[in-house]
């Protein structure tokens, strides 16, 4: 319980302390390329995300960064728990935004930083909003930014991976960018497996798998690509568990 209280206090203090940097981040150098802009805008969020994980007493091991191609990509990752986002955001070298549920827009400061790094919101209960999310996501990728999605749509809590929804893969197809499968394990040990009543140290493993060219959409349907990607991630996850 003490660690959970410390963690909540840590979040509040660091978010308030980030306000000066948040105001500064709105002043974008017009001479920057998209890649340079993203690197600059993500510096503080990345440090913050790393500190969030570190504040829990947890460690992170990441492998496979060499598989990330230049240019915009769509990261596809399994979804274990609430600490997936800070672990991934803090440790994947390439800057990216992610798809988040619309309820997060109600959280002050957090939503502002999410806007800075190029996140997109979705209301799962509104089909029209989901269609808009796909269009906005493709536009982000076409503009040169990268995104990460959790195609399970919800957390597995460290249990069996849920079936990947194929809709999110359309973002990569429409923008004609590579898919980069990402495997994450261990975040649910930090919170979800404690019935969300306390935060405990964990060891998080992240593995980035070889990128899949956008050409795959010329041969396979979205549903098939989703199933193949999930199979790759599941196989790597099974190896981690061994």
ROSE-4610 file (N, C-alpha, C; in Angstrom, 1 decimal, always signed):
// ROSE-4610
residu = [X/X/X/X/X/X/X/X/X/X/X/X/X/X/X/X/X/X/X/X/X/X/X/X/X/X/X/X/X/X/X/X/X/X/X/X/X/X/X/X/X/X/X/X/X/X/X/X/X/X/X/X/X/X/X/X/X/X/X/X/X/X/X/X/X/X/X/X/X/X/X/X/X/X/X/X/X/X/X/X/X/X/X/X/X/X/X/X/X/X/X/X/X/X/X/X/X/X/X/X/X/X/X/X/X/X/X/X/X/X/X/X/X/X/X/X/X/X/X/X/X/X/X/X/X/X/X/X/X/X/X/X/X/X/X/X/X/X/X/X/X/X/X/X/X/X/X/X/X/X/X/X/X/X/X/X/X/X/X/X/X/X/X/X/X/X/X/X/X/X/X/X/X/X/X/X/X/X/X/X/X/X/X/X/X/X/X/X/X/X/X/X/X/X/X/X/X/X/X/X/X/X/X/X/X/X/X/X/X/X/X/X/X/X/X/X/X/X/X/X/X/X/X/X/X/X/X/X/X/X/X/X/X/X/X/X/X/X/X/X/X/X/X/X/X/X/X/X/X/X/X/X/X/X/X/X/X/X/X/X/X/X/X/X/X/X/X/X/X/X/X/X/X/X/X/X/X/X/X/X/X/X/X/X/X/X/X/X/X/X/X/X/X/X/X/X/X/X/X/X/X/X/X/X/X/X/X/X/X/X/X/X/X/X/X/X/X/X/X/X/X/X/X/X/X/X/X/X/X/X/X/X/X/X/X/X/X/X/X/X/X/X/X/X/X/X/X/X/X/X/X/X/X/X/X/X/X/X/X/X/X/X/X/X/X/X/X/X/X/X/X/X/X/X/X/X/X/X/X/X/X/X/X/X/X/X/X/X/X/X/X/X/X/X/X/X/X/X/X/X/X/X/X/X/X/X/X/X/X/X/X/X/X/X/X/X/X/X/X/X/X/X/X/X/X/X/X/X/X/X/X/X/X/X/X/X/X/X/X/X/X/X/X/X/X/X/X/X/X/X/X/X/X/X/X/X/X/X/X/X/X/X/X/X/X/X/X/X/X/X/X/X/X/X/X/X/X/X/X/X/X/X/X/X/X/X/X/X/X/X/X/X/X/X/X/X/X/X/X/X/X/X/X/X/X/X/X/X/X/X/X/X/X/X/X/X/X/X/X/X/X/X/X/X/X/X/X/X/X/X/X/X/X/X/X/X/X/X/X/X/X/X/X/X/X/X/X/X/X/X/X/X/X/X/X/X/X/X/X/X/X/X/X/X/X/X/X/X/X/X/X/X/X/X/X/X/X/X/X/X/X/X/X/X/X/X/X/X/X/X/X/X/X/X/X/X/X/X/X/X/X/X/X/X/X/X/X/X/X/X/X/X/X/X/X/X/X/X/X/X/X/X/X/X/X/X/X/X/X/X/X/X/X/X/X/X/X/X/X/X/X/X/X/X/X/X/X/X/X/X/X/X/X/X/X/X/X/X/X/X/X/X/X/X/X/X/X/X/X/X/X/X/X/X/X/X/X/X/X/X/X/X/X/X/X/X/X/X/X/X/X/X/X/X/X/X/X/X/X/X/X/X/X/X/X/X/X/X/X/X/X/X/X/X/X/X/X/X/X/X/X/X/X/X/X/X]
num = [1/1/1/2/2/2/3/3/3/4/4/4/5/5/5/6/6/6/7/7/7/8/8/8/9/9/9/10/10/10/11/11/11/12/12/12/13/13/13/14/14/14/15/15/15/16/16/16/17/17/17/18/18/18/19/19/19/20/20/20/21/21/21/22/22/22/23/23/23/24/24/24/25/25/25/26/26/26/27/27/27/28/28/28/29/29/29/30/30/30/31/31/31/32/32/32/33/33/33/34/34/34/35/35/35/36/36/36/37/37/37/38/38/38/39/39/39/40/40/40/41/41/41/42/42/42/43/43/43/44/44/44/45/45/45/46/46/46/47/47/47/48/48/48/49/49/49/50/50/50/51/51/51/52/52/52/53/53/53/54/54/54/55/55/55/56/56/56/57/57/57/58/58/58/59/59/59/60/60/60/61/61/61/62/62/62/63/63/63/64/64/64/65/65/65/66/66/66/67/67/67/68/68/68/69/69/69/70/70/70/71/71/71/72/72/72/73/73/73/74/74/74/75/75/75/76/76/76/77/77/77/78/78/78/79/79/79/80/80/80/81/81/81/82/82/82/83/83/83/84/84/84/85/85/85/86/86/86/87/87/87/88/88/88/89/89/89/90/90/90/91/91/91/92/92/92/93/93/93/94/94/94/95/95/95/96/96/96/97/97/97/98/98/98/99/99/99/100/100/100/101/101/101/102/102/102/103/103/103/104/104/104/105/105/105/106/106/106/107/107/107/108/108/108/109/109/109/110/110/110/111/111/111/112/112/112/113/113/113/114/114/114/115/115/115/116/116/116/117/117/117/118/118/118/119/119/119/120/120/120/121/121/121/122/122/122/123/123/123/124/124/124/125/125/125/126/126/126/127/127/127/128/128/128/129/129/129/130/130/130/131/131/131/132/132/132/133/133/133/134/134/134/135/135/135/136/136/136/137/137/137/138/138/138/139/139/139/140/140/140/141/141/141/142/142/142/143/143/143/144/144/144/145/145/145/146/146/146/147/147/147/148/148/148/149/149/149/150/150/150/151/151/151/152/152/152/153/153/153/154/154/154/155/155/155/156/156/156/157/157/157/158/158/158/159/159/159/160/160/160/161/161/161/162/162/162/163/163/163/164/164/164/165/165/165/166/166/166/167/167/167/168/168/168/169/169/169/170/170/170/171/171/171/172/172/172/173/173/173/174/174/174/175/175/175/176/176/176/177/177/177/178/178/178/179/179/179/180/180/180/181/181/181/182/182/182/183/183/183/184/184/184/185/185/185/186/186/186/187/187/187/188/188/188/189/189/189/190/190/190/191/191/191/192/192/192/193/193/193/194/194/194/195/195/195/196/196/196/197/197/197/198/198/198/199/199/199/200/200/200/201/201/201/202/202/202/203/203/203/204/204/204/205/205/205/206/206/206/207/207/207/208/208/208/209/209/209/210/210/210/211/211/211/212/212/212/213/213/213/214/214/214/215/215/215/216/216/216/217/217/217/218/218/218/219/219/219/220/220/220/221/221/221/222/222/222/223/223/223/224/224/224/225/225/225/226/226/226/227/227/227/228/228/228/229/229/229/230/230/230/231/231/231/232/232/232/233/233/233/234/234/234/235/235/235/236/236/236/237/237/237/238/238/238/239/239/239/240/240/240/241/241/241/242/242/242]
x = [+0.8/+0.0/+0.9/+2.0/+2.9/+3.4/+3.8/+4.4/+3.4/+2.1/+1.1/+0.8/+0.8/+0.6/+1.8/+3.0/+4.2/+4.1/+3.7/+3.6/+2.6/+1.4/+0.4/+1.0/+1.6/+2.2/+3.3/+4.1/+5.1/+4.5/+3.4/+2.8/+2.3/+1.6/+1.1/+2.2/+3.3/+4.4/+5.1/+5.4/+6.1/+5.3/+4.0/+3.1/+3.0/+2.8/+2.8/+4.1/+5.2/+6.6/+6.8/+6.1/+6.3/+5.6/+4.8/+4.1/+4.9/+6.1/+6.9/+7.4/+7.8/+8.3/+7.1/+5.9/+4.8/+4.5/+4.6/+4.4/+5.5/+6.7/+7.8/+7.7/+7.1/+7.0/+6.0/+5.2/+4.3/+5.0/+6.2/+7.0/+7.8/+7.3/+8.0/+8.8/+10.1/+11.0/+10.5/+10.1/+9.5/+10.6/+11.9/+12.9/+13.1/+12.5/+12.7/+12.0/+12.6/+11.9/+10.9/+10.0/+9.1/+9.9/+10.9/+11.7/+12.4/+12.9/+13.6/+12.6/+11.4/+10.3/+9.9/+9.7/+9.3/+10.4/+11.6/+12.7/+12.7/+12.5/+12.5/+11.3/+10.1/+8.9/+8.8/+9.5/+9.4/+10.4/+11.4/+12.5/+12.0/+11.2/+10.7/+9.7/+8.7/+7.8/+8.5/+9.6/+10.4/+11.1/+11.7/+12.3/+11.3/+10.1/+9.1/+8.6/+8.4/+7.9/+8.9/+10.2/+11.2/+11.2/+11.0/+11.0/+9.8/+8.7/+7.4/+7.7/+8.3/+8.6/+9.6/+10.7/+11.7/+11.2/+10.2/+9.7/+9.0/+8.6/+7.9/+9.0/+10.2/+11.3/+11.5/+10.9/+10.9/+12.1/+12.4/+13.5/+12.9/+13.5/+13.1/+14.3/+14.0/+15.0/+14.4/+15.0/+14.5/+15.5/+15.0/+15.8/+15.1/+16.0/+15.4/+15.2/+15.8/+15.7/+16.2/+17.1/+17.7/+16.7/+15.5/+14.5/+13.6/+13.7/+12.9/+13.4/+12.6/+13.1/+13.0/+13.7/+13.6/+12.2/+11.8/+10.5/+9.3/+8.1/+7.0/+6.6/+6.2/+5.8/+4.6/+3.9/+2.8/+3.3/+3.5/+3.9/+2.6/+2.7/+1.6/+2.0/+1.4/+1.8/+0.7/+1.1/+0.1/-0.1/-1.1/-1.5/-1.7/-0.7/-0.7/-1.4/-1.0/-1.5/-1.2/-1.6/-1.5/-0.1/+0.9/+2.3/+2.9/+2.1/+2.7/+3.1/+2.2/+2.5/+3.8/+4.0/+5.2/+6.5/+6.3/+7.5/+7.9/+6.9/+7.2/+7.6/+6.9/+7.2/+8.6/+9.0/+10.3/+11.5/+11.2/+12.4/+12.5/+11.4/+11.6/+12.2/+13.3/+14.0/+13.2/+12.5/+11.8/+10.6/+10.4/+9.2/+7.9/+6.9/+5.6/+4.5/+3.3/+2.1/+1.3/+0.2/-0.5/-2.0/-2.8/-4.2/-4.7/-5.5/-6.0/-7.5/-8.1/-9.5/-9.8/-11.0/-11.3/-11.4/-11.6/-11.8/-10.5/-9.4/-8.1/-8.1/-8.9/-8.9/-9.4/-10.0/-10.5/-9.4/-8.2/-7.1/-6.2/-6.2/-5.4/-3.9/-3.2/-1.8/-1.4/-2.0/-1.7/-2.2/-3.4/-4.0/-3.1/-2.6/-1.8/-0.5/+0.1/+1.4/+1.1/-0.1/-0.5/-0.7/-1.2/-1.4/+0.0/+0.9/+2.2/+2.9/+2.8/+3.5/+2.7/+1.5/+0.7/-0.2/-0.8/-1.7/-3.1/-3.8/-5.2/-6.1/-7.3/-8.3/-9.4/-10.0/-11.1/-12.2/-13.4/-14.6/-15.1/-14.8/-15.1/-16.6/-17.4/-18.9/-19.5/-18.7/-19.2/-18.5/-19.2/-18.6/-18.1/-18.8/-18.4/-17.1/-16.9/-15.7/-14.5/-14.8/-13.8/-13.3/-14.2/-13.8/-13.0/-13.3/-12.5/-11.1/-11.0/-9.7/-8.8/-9.4/-8.6/-8.1/-9.0/-8.6/-7.5/-7.7/-6.7/-5.4/-5.4/-4.2/-3.4/-4.1/-3.5/-2.9/-3.6/-3.0/-1.7/-1.7/-0.5/+0.7/+0.4/+1.5/+2.0/+1.0/+1.4/+2.2/+1.9/+2.7/+4.1/+4.4/+5.7/+5.9/+4.8/+4.8/+4.6/+5.0/+4.8/+3.7/+3.0/+1.9/+2.1/+1.5/+1.5/+0.0/-0.4/-1.8/-1.7/-2.7/-2.9/-4.2/-4.0/-5.2/-6.0/-5.6/-6.5/-7.7/-7.5/-8.5/-8.7/-8.1/-8.1/-6.9/-6.7/-5.6/-5.8/-4.8/-4.9/-4.7/-4.1/-3.8/-2.8/-2.0/-1.0/-1.5/-2.8/-3.3/-3.2/-4.2/-4.1/-4.4/-3.6/-3.8/-5.1/-5.8/-7.1/-6.9/-7.9/-7.8/-7.5/-6.6/-6.4/-7.5/-8.0/-9.0/-8.2/-8.8/-8.1/-8.3/-9.2/-9.5/-8.3/-7.5/-6.3/-5.3/-5.2/-4.2/-4.5/-5.7/-6.1/-5.2/-4.9/-4.1/-2.8/-2.1/-0.8/-1.1/-2.2/-2.5/-2.8/-3.6/-4.0/-2.8/-1.9/-0.7/+0.5/+0.4/+1.4/+2.7/+2.7/+3.9/+4.1/+5.3/+5.6/+4.9/+4.6/+4.2/+5.4/+5.5/+6.5/+5.9/+5.9/+5.4/+6.2/+5.6/+6.3/+5.7/+6.5/+6.1/+6.4/+5.5/+5.8/+5.3/+6.1/+5.7/+6.2/+5.4/+5.8/+5.1/+4.5/+3.8/+2.7/+2.0/+0.8/+1.2/+2.5/+3.0/+3.1/+3.2/+3.4/+2.1/+1.0/-0.3/-1.5/-1.8/-3.0/-3.1/-2.0/-2.0/-2.0/-2.0/-2.2/-3.6/-4.5/-5.9/-6.0/-5.0/-4.9/-5.0/-4.5/-4.6/-3.2/-2.2/-0.8/+0.1/+1.2/+2.2/+3.4/+3.9/+5.1/+6.1/+7.4/+8.5/+8.3/+8.6/+8.5/+9.7/+9.8/+10.8/+10.1/+10.2/+9.5/+10.4/+9.9/+10.7/+10.0/+10.7/+10.2/+11.1/+10.4/+11.1/+10.5/+11.3/+10.8/+11.2/+10.2/+10.4/+10.6/+11.1/+11.4/+10.2/+10.4/+9.3/+8.7/+7.4/+6.6/+6.3/+6.8/+6.5/+5.1/+4.7/+3.3/+2.9/+3.8/+3.5/+2.6/+2.6/+1.8/+0.4/-0.1/-1.5/-1.9/-1.0/-1.3/-1.6/-1.2/-1.4/-2.4/-2.5/-3.4/-4.5/-5.6/-6.6/-6.2/-6.9/-6.6/-6.7/-7.7/-7.9/-6.8/-6.3/-5.2/-3.9/-3.7/-2.5/-2.5/-3.7/-3.9/-3.6/-4.0/-3.8/-2.3/-1.7/-0.3/+0.6/+0.2/+1.0/+0.8/-0.4/-0.6/+0.1/+0.2/+0.9/+2.4/+3.0/+4.4/+4.6/+3.7/+3.9/+3.7/+2.7/+2.4/+3.6/+4.2/+5.4/+6.5/+6.8/+7.8/+7.5/+6.2/+5.8/+6.0/+5.6/+5.8/+7.3/+8.2/+9.6/+10.1/+9.5/+9.8/+9.4/+8.3/+7.7/+8.6/+9.3/+10.2/+11.4]
y = [-1.2/+0.0/+1.3/+1.2/+2.4/+2.7/+1.7/+1.9/+2.5/+2.1/+2.6/+4.1/+4.4/+5.8/+6.7/+6.1/+6.8/+7.0/+6.0/+6.1/+7.1/+7.2/+8.2/+9.6/+9.8/+11.1/+11.4/+10.5/+10.7/+11.2/+10.6/+11.0/+12.4/+12.7/+14.1/+15.1/+14.9/+15.9/+16.0/+14.9/+15.0/+15.7/+15.4/+16.0/+17.5/+17.9/+19.4/+20.0/+19.3/+19.8/+19.9/+19.2/+19.2/+20.4/+21.2/+22.3/+23.3/+23.7/+24.7/+24.1/+22.8/+22.2/+22.0/+21.8/+21.6/+22.9/+24.0/+25.3/+25.6/+25.2/+25.4/+24.5/+23.3/+22.4/+22.9/+23.8/+24.3/+25.2/+25.6/+26.5/+25.6/+25.3/+24.3/+25.1/+24.7/+25.3/+24.8/+25.8/+25.5/+24.9/+25.0/+24.4/+22.9/+22.4/+21.0/+20.1/+19.0/+17.9/+17.2/+16.4/+15.7/+14.8/+14.1/+13.3/+14.1/+15.2/+16.1/+16.6/+17.0/+17.5/+16.4/+15.2/+14.1/+13.8/+13.8/+13.6/+14.6/+15.9/+16.9/+16.8/+16.7/+16.6/+15.4/+14.4/+13.1/+13.0/+13.9/+13.8/+13.8/+14.7/+14.7/+13.6/+13.4/+12.3/+10.9/+10.7/+9.5/+9.4/+10.5/+10.5/+10.3/+10.9/+10.7/+9.3/+8.7/+7.3/+6.4/+6.6/+5.8/+5.9/+7.1/+7.4/+6.8/+6.7/+6.1/+4.6/+3.9/+2.5/+2.3/+3.2/+3.1/+3.3/+4.2/+4.5/+3.4/+2.3/+1.1/+0.1/+0.4/-0.6/-1.6/-1.4/-2.4/-2.2/-3.2/-3.1/-3.4/-3.0/-3.2/-3.7/-4.8/-5.3/-5.3/-4.6/-4.5/-5.0/-5.7/-6.3/-6.0/-6.0/-5.9/-4.5/-3.5/-2.1/-2.0/-2.9/-2.8/-3.2/-3.8/-4.2/-3.0/-1.9/-0.7/+0.0/+0.1/+0.8/+2.3/+3.0/+4.5/+4.8/+6.1/+6.5/+6.1/+6.5/+6.1/+4.6/+4.1/+2.7/+2.6/+1.5/+1.2/+0.0/+0.3/-0.7/-1.4/-2.8/-3.6/-4.4/-4.2/-4.8/-5.5/-6.6/-7.2/-6.3/-6.5/-5.6/-6.3/-6.2/-6.9/-6.1/-4.8/-4.1/-2.6/-1.8/-0.4/+0.1/-0.6/-0.2/-0.4/-1.0/-1.2/+0.1/+1.1/+2.4/+3.0/+3.3/+3.9/+3.0/+1.7/+0.9/+1.0/+1.0/+1.1/+2.5/+3.5/+4.9/+5.2/+4.7/+5.1/+4.4/+3.2/+2.4/+2.1/+2.3/+2.2/+3.5/+3.4/+4.6/+5.5/+4.9/+5.7/+6.3/+7.6/+8.3/+7.8/+7.7/+7.3/+7.9/+8.0/+8.3/+7.0/+7.0/+5.7/+6.0/+4.9/+5.0/+4.9/+5.8/+5.8/+5.9/+5.4/+5.6/+7.0/+7.5/+8.9/+9.4/+8.5/+9.0/+9.7/+9.3/+9.9/+11.4/+11.9/+13.3/+14.2/+13.5/+14.2/+14.4/+13.8/+14.0/+15.1/+16.2/+17.4/+17.0/+17.8/+17.6/+16.4/+15.2/+14.0/+14.1/+14.6/+14.8/+15.8/+16.8/+17.8/+17.2/+16.4/+15.7/+14.7/+14.0/+13.1/+13.8/+14.9/+15.7/+16.1/+16.4/+16.8/+15.7/+14.5/+13.4/+12.7/+13.2/+12.8/+11.6/+11.5/+10.4/+10.6/+9.6/+9.6/+9.0/+9.5/+9.0/+8.3/+7.3/+6.6/+6.3/+6.5/+6.1/+4.8/+3.7/+2.4/+2.1/+3.0/+2.8/+3.6/+4.2/+5.0/+4.6/+3.9/+3.4/+4.5/+5.6/+6.7/+7.2/+7.3/+7.8/+6.8/+5.5/+4.5/+4.7/+5.0/+5.3/+6.5/+7.6/+8.8/+8.5/+7.6/+7.3/+6.7/+5.8/+5.1/+6.1/+7.1/+8.1/+9.0/+9.4/+10.3/+9.6/+8.3/+7.5/+7.4/+7.1/+7.1/+8.4/+9.5/+10.8/+11.1/+10.6/+10.8/+10.1/+8.8/+8.1/+8.7/+9.1/+9.8/+11.0/+11.7/+12.9/+12.6/+11.4/+11.0/+10.6/+10.6/+10.2/+8.7/+8.1/+6.7/+6.5/+5.4/+5.1/+3.7/+3.5/+2.2/+1.8/+0.6/+0.2/-1.1/-1.4/-2.6/-3.3/-4.1/-4.6/-5.6/-6.0/-6.8/-6.0/-4.6/-3.7/-3.6/-4.5/-4.5/-5.3/-5.1/-5.8/-7.3/-8.1/-9.5/-9.9/-8.9/-9.1/-10.2/-10.5/-11.5/-12.9/-13.0/-14.3/-14.5/-15.3/-15.6/-14.4/-14.2/-13.1/-13.2/-12.1/-12.0/-11.8/-12.2/-12.1/-10.7/-10.5/-9.2/-8.8/-7.5/-6.9/-6.4/-6.6/-6.3/-4.8/-4.1/-2.7/-1.8/-1.9/-1.1/-1.2/-2.4/-2.7/-1.9/-1.4/-0.6/+0.7/+1.2/+2.4/+2.2/+1.1/+0.8/+0.7/+0.0/-0.3/+1.0/+1.9/+3.1/+4.1/+4.0/+4.9/+4.3/+3.0/+2.3/+2.3/+2.0/+1.9/+0.5/+0.2/-1.1/-1.3/-2.6/-3.0/-3.5/-3.1/-3.6/-4.3/-5.6/-6.4/-6.2/-6.0/-5.8/-6.7/-7.4/-8.3/-7.7/-7.7/-7.2/-8.2/-8.4/-9.3/-8.8/-8.9/-8.6/-7.4/-6.6/-5.4/-5.7/-6.8/-7.2/-7.6/-8.1/-8.5/-7.2/-6.1/-4.8/-4.3/-4.6/-4.0/-4.9/-5.4/-6.1/-7.4/-8.1/-9.4/-9.2/-7.9/-7.5/-7.0/-7.4/-6.9/-5.4/-4.8/-3.3/-2.6/-3.3/-2.6/-2.2/-2.7/-2.3/-2.4/-1.6/-1.7/-2.4/-3.4/-4.1/-4.1/-4.3/-4.3/-5.5/-5.3/-6.4/-6.3/-7.4/-7.3/-7.4/-6.3/-6.2/-6.6/-7.4/-7.8/-7.3/-6.6/-6.1/-6.6/-7.2/-7.7/-7.1/-6.5/-5.9/-6.9/-7.4/-8.4/-7.7/-8.4/-7.8/-7.2/-6.1/-5.3/-6.1/-5.9/-6.5/-5.4/-5.6/-4.5/-4.3/-3.1/-2.8/-3.6/-4.1/-4.9/-6.1/-6.5/-7.7/-7.5/-6.2/-6.0/-6.2/-6.3/-6.6/-8.0/-8.9/-10.3/-10.9/-10.2/-10.8/-9.7/-10.2/-9.4/-8.9/-7.9/-7.3/-8.4/-9.2/-10.3/-11.2/-11.6/-12.5/-11.9/-10.6/-10.0/-9.9/-9.6/-9.5/-10.9/-11.9/-13.3/-13.7/-13.3/-13.7/-12.9/-11.6/-10.8/-11.3/-11.7/-12.2/-13.5/-14.3/-15.6/-15.3/-14.4/-14.0/-13.6/-12.7/-12.2/-13.3/-14.2/-15.3/-16.2/-16.5/-17.4/-16.8/-15.5/-14.9/-14.8/-14.6/-14.5/-15.9/-17.0/-18.3/-18.6/-18.1/-18.3/-17.5/-16.3/-15.6/-16.3/-16.9/-17.6/-18.9/-19.4/-20.5/-20.1]
z = [+0.0/+0.0/+0.0/+0.8/+0.8/-0.5/-1.3/-2.6/-3.5/-3.4/-4.3/-4.0/-2.7/-2.3/-2.8/-2.6/-3.1/-4.6/-5.3/-6.8/-7.2/-6.6/-6.9/-6.7/-5.5/-5.2/-6.2/-6.6/-7.6/-8.9/-9.3/-10.6/-10.5/-9.4/-9.2/-9.2/-8.5/-8.4/-9.7/-10.4/-11.7/-12.8/-12.8/-13.8/-13.6/-12.3/-12.0/-12.4/-12.1/-12.4/-13.8/-14.6/-16.1/-16.8/-16.1/-16.7/-17.5/-16.9/-17.6/-19.0/-18.9/-20.1/-21.1/-20.6/-21.5/-22.3/-21.6/-22.2/-23.3/-22.9/-23.9/-25.1/-24.9/-26.0/-27.1/-26.8/-27.8/-28.8/-28.5/-29.4/-30.4/-31.5/-32.4/-33.4/-33.6/-34.6/-36.0/-36.8/-38.1/-39.0/-38.7/-39.6/-39.3/-38.2/-37.9/-38.9/-39.2/-40.0/-39.0/-39.5/-38.7/-37.7/-38.2/-37.3/-36.2/-36.5/-35.5/-34.5/-35.0/-34.1/-33.2/-33.6/-32.7/-31.7/-32.1/-31.1/-30.0/-30.4/-29.4/-28.5/-29.1/-28.3/-27.4/-27.7/-26.9/-25.8/-25.8/-24.8/-23.4/-23.0/-21.6/-21.3/-22.2/-22.0/-21.8/-22.6/-22.5/-21.1/-20.7/-19.4/-18.3/-18.4/-17.4/-17.4/-18.6/-18.6/-18.0/-18.2/-17.6/-16.1/-15.6/-14.2/-13.5/-14.3/-13.7/-13.4/-14.4/-14.2/-13.1/-13.1/-12.1/-10.7/-10.6/-9.2/-8.6/-9.4/-8.8/-8.4/-8.6/-8.3/-9.4/-10.6/-11.6/-12.6/-13.3/-14.3/-15.7/-16.7/-18.1/-19.0/-19.7/-20.6/-22.0/-22.9/-24.3/-25.3/-26.3/-27.3/-28.7/-29.7/-31.1/-31.7/-31.0/-31.6/-33.0/-33.4/-34.7/-35.8/-35.4/-36.3/-36.8/-36.1/-36.4/-37.6/-38.7/-39.9/-39.7/-40.6/-40.6/-41.1/-40.8/-41.3/-40.4/-40.7/-39.9/-39.9/-38.7/-38.6/-37.7/-37.8/-36.9/-36.0/-34.7/-33.8/-33.4/-33.4/-33.0/-31.7/-30.6/-29.4/-28.6/-27.9/-27.0/-25.8/-25.1/-24.0/-22.7/-21.8/-20.5/-19.4/-19.3/-18.1/-18.3/-17.2/-17.3/-17.5/-17.1/-17.2/-18.5/-19.5/-20.8/-21.5/-21.4/-22.1/-21.6/-20.2/-19.8/-20.1/-20.0/-20.3/-21.8/-22.7/-24.1/-24.5/-24.0/-24.3/-23.9/-22.7/-22.1/-22.7/-23.4/-23.8/-25.3/-26.1/-27.5/-28.0/-28.8/-29.2/-30.2/-31.1/-32.1/-31.4/-31.5/-30.9/-31.5/-30.7/-31.3/-30.4/-31.0/-30.2/-30.1/-29.4/-29.3/-29.3/-29.5/-29.5/-28.0/-27.5/-26.2/-26.1/-25.1/-24.9/-24.6/-25.0/-25.0/-23.6/-22.6/-21.2/-20.7/-21.3/-20.8/-21.0/-22.0/-22.3/-21.1/-20.1/-18.9/-17.9/-18.1/-17.1/-17.5/-16.7/-17.0/-17.1/-17.8/-18.0/-18.8/-18.4/-19.1/-20.5/-20.7/-22.1/-22.9/-22.2/-22.9/-23.5/-22.6/-23.1/-24.2/-24.1/-25.1/-26.4/-26.4/-27.6/-28.2/-27.3/-27.8/-28.5/-28.0/-28.7/-29.8/-30.1/-31.2/-31.0/-29.8/-29.5/-30.2/-30.3/-30.9/-30.0/-29.9/-28.9/-29.7/-29.0/-29.6/-28.5/-29.0/-28.1/-28.6/-27.9/-28.3/-28.5/-27.9/-28.0/-29.1/-29.9/-31.0/-32.3/-33.2/-34.4/-35.3/-35.4/-36.2/-35.7/-34.4/-33.8/-34.1/-34.2/-34.5/-35.9/-36.8/-38.2/-38.3/-37.6/-37.5/-37.0/-36.0/-35.4/-36.5/-37.3/-38.3/-39.4/-39.7/-40.7/-40.1/-38.8/-38.2/-38.0/-37.7/-37.5/-38.8/-39.9/-41.2/-41.6/-41.3/-41.6/-40.8/-39.5/-38.7/-39.3/-39.8/-40.4/-41.7/-42.5/-43.8/-43.6/-42.4/-42.1/-41.6/-41.4/-40.9/-39.5/-38.7/-37.3/-37.2/-36.1/-35.8/-34.8/-34.8/-33.8/-33.3/-32.1/-31.5/-31.1/-31.5/-31.1/-30.4/-29.5/-28.8/-29.5/-30.5/-31.2/-30.4/-29.2/-28.4/-27.9/-27.8/-27.3/-25.9/-25.1/-23.6/-23.1/-21.8/-21.2/-21.0/-21.2/-20.9/-19.5/-18.7/-17.3/-17.1/-18.1/-18.0/-18.3/-18.7/-19.0/-20.5/-21.1/-22.5/-23.3/-24.4/-25.3/-26.0/-26.1/-26.7/-28.2/-29.0/-30.5/-30.9/-31.9/-32.4/-33.3/-33.1/-34.0/-35.2/-36.4/-37.6/-38.0/-37.4/-37.8/-37.8/-36.7/-36.5/-37.6/-38.2/-39.2/-40.5/-40.6/-41.8/-41.8/-40.6/-40.5/-41.3/-41.1/-41.8/-43.3/-43.6/-45.0/-45.7/-45.2/-45.8/-45.9/-45.0/-45.0/-45.7/-46.0/-46.7/-45.9/-44.6/-43.8/-43.2/-42.8/-42.2/-40.9/-40.6/-39.2/-38.5/-37.2/-36.3/-35.1/-35.1/-34.0/-32.7/-31.6/-30.3/-29.3/-28.5/-27.4/-26.1/-25.2/-23.8/-22.8/-21.8/-20.7/-19.4/-18.3/-17.0/-16.3/-17.2/-16.6/-15.7/-16.0/-15.1/-13.7/-13.6/-12.3/-11.3/-11.9/-11.2/-10.5/-11.1/-10.6/-10.7/-12.0/-12.2/-11.4/-11.2/-10.5/-9.0/-8.6/-7.2/-6.9/-7.9/-7.8/-7.8/-8.4/-8.6/-7.3/-6.2/-4.9/-4.4/-5.1/-4.7/-5.9/-5.9/-6.9/-6.4/-7.1/-6.7/-7.8/-7.4/-8.5/-9.4/-10.6/-11.6/-12.6/-13.4/-14.5/-15.8/-16.5/-17.8/-19.0/-19.8/-21.0/-22.3/-23.1/-24.4/-25.5/-26.5/-27.7/-29.0/-29.8/-31.0/-32.1/-32.8/-33.9/-35.2/-36.2/-37.5/-38.1/-38.8/-39.4/-40.5/-40.8/-41.9/-42.9/-44.1/-45.2/-45.4/-45.8/-46.2/-47.4/-48.1/-49.3/-48.9/-47.7/-47.2/-47.5/-47.5/-47.7/-49.1/-50.0/-51.4/-51.6/-50.7/-50.8/-49.9/-48.7/-47.6/-47.2/-46.7/-46.2/-44.8/-44.3/-43.0/-41.9/-42.0/-41.0/-40.9/-42.1/-42.2/-41.6/-41.9/-41.4/-39.9/-39.4/-37.9/-37.3/-37.9/-37.3/-37.4/-38.5/-38.7/-37.7/-37.5/-36.6/-35.1/-34.8/-33.4/-33.2/-34.3/-34.2/-33.9/-34.6/-34.4/-32.9/-32.4/-31.1/-30.0/-30.3/-29.4/-29.3/-30.4/-30.4/-29.6/-29.8/-29.0/-27.6/-27.2/-25.8/-25.2/-25.9/-25.4/-25.1/-25.9/-25.7/-24.4/-24.2/-23.0/-21.8/-21.8/-20.6/-20.3/-21.3/-21.0/-20.3]
